[in-house]
Amino acid sequence: MIPVKKIVEFATSGYLVSTDEAARMLGCSRSRVRQIARAKSVRQFKMSESGRAVFLDLGDVRRLAREPRTTGRPRSSNASD
């Protein structure tokens, strides 16, 4: 974890985690973590000019880890039950 110094006003928890750390916490791959971040479920912070060094707000990652996850393909709207 990285303590946030300059961007405390953006990170609710005051700490940032790397995509590797977030993947371990969520039990998924780094690419899935990046997909979640792009979908705006988790606040992300790019720390380099290239944008390759991405860190996520620890509070958001913990919140996401507590939420129940559904797996598989979504059901179609006309599926008969």
Secondary structure, DSSP 4 states (H G I P E B T S, - for coil): -EE-STTTTT-SSSEEEEHHHHHHHHTS-HHHHHHHHHTTSS-EEE-STTS--EEEEHHHHHHHHHS----SPPPPTT---
